[in-house]
């Protein structure tokens, strides 16, 4: 009995230590968000000024312009990541901007955001497309297939557009990073908004599927070692979706691919 009590006490101590460590990481996470906002804004403004105000700061050489442009792009990526963190925190506090908006337009914007990081040349061509048919044709050349059915093809959806865009962007960015050849995006629903995003990547073993929604966790798979990321995307998606009263599920088979299915109910607009 003494041995059993020792093991139980030891497990309780380990559990307490893990929870304390998680709380410490959460506190550091919150501090980083607030402390990084101002310096990133200053660096971004300075870089943009050097790039676009040559009459005031002097002309740059072509090489200097390329370097400054690279600096500016990466600062904006960091700002976007920081803004996503802030949106996650706002959702945890129940703060939402209620509005009616087009799901089709939001999907297009989210897809362009995701492609800007993974396939910038494709994003530029898509941004310049003149019609829906041209946009779809260009997507097919990149092996990206989008299908919209249901009420929200024509009717607006009421919720926080910024958070919906963040959810879509992260799901599609994840699929683009892990696919072998193609991804599929399906939007449907008559009341709740239903989103399905699938890839034909290597899939996720059943024993690791729960871990992908944990903050700062990336699966320990040598086949994915070349894929960069902070392990925040899917955690953020799950946090946002659940704060919005919805749900997210994963269907995955190792060696076949993965599908994330999100359900988000609409909310009543502000009076």
RADA-V655449 format. One line per field, one symbol per residue. ss: DSSP state (H for helix, E for strand, - for the rest). phi: phi as a letter, one per 30 degrees, with the letter a starting at -180 (. if undefined). psi: psi as a letter, one per 40 degrees, with the letter a starting at -180 (. if undefined). A space follows every 10 residues. Layout:
ss=???
phi=???
psi=???
This chain:
ss=-HHHHHHHHH HHHHHHHHHH HHHHHHHHHH HHHHHHHHHH HHHHHHHHHH HH-HHHH--- -HHHHHHHHH HHHHHHHHHH HHHHHHHHHH HH------EE E-HHHHHHHH HHHHHHHH-H HHHHHHH--- -HHHHHHHHH H--EEEEE-- HHH---EEE- HHHHHHHHHH HHHHHHHH-- --EEEEEE-- --EEEEEEE- -----HHH-- HHH------- -HHH------ --HHHHHHHH HHH---EEEE EEE---EEEE EEEE------ -
phi=.ddddddddd dddddddddd dddddddded ddedddeddd dddddddddd dcbddccjdc dedddddddd eddddddddd dddddddddd ddcicbcdac addddddddd ddeddeddbe dddddddddc bddddddddd dcicbcbbbi eddbcdccad dddddddded dddddddcdd bbbbbbcajc bddcbbbbbc ddibeedcdd ddcddicbdd bddcddddlc icedddeddd edddicbbbb cbbeickbbc ccbbddbddd d
psi=dddddddddd dddddddddd dddddddddd dddddedddd dddddddddd defdddeiii iddddddddd dddddddddd dddddddddd ddefhihhih ihdddddddd ddddddddgd dddddddeie iddddddddd defhhhhhia deddiiihah dddddddddd dddddddeid diihhhhaid cihhhhhiif aeihideedd deeihehiig hddedehiie fddddddddd dddeeaihih hihhedaihh hhhhiiihii .
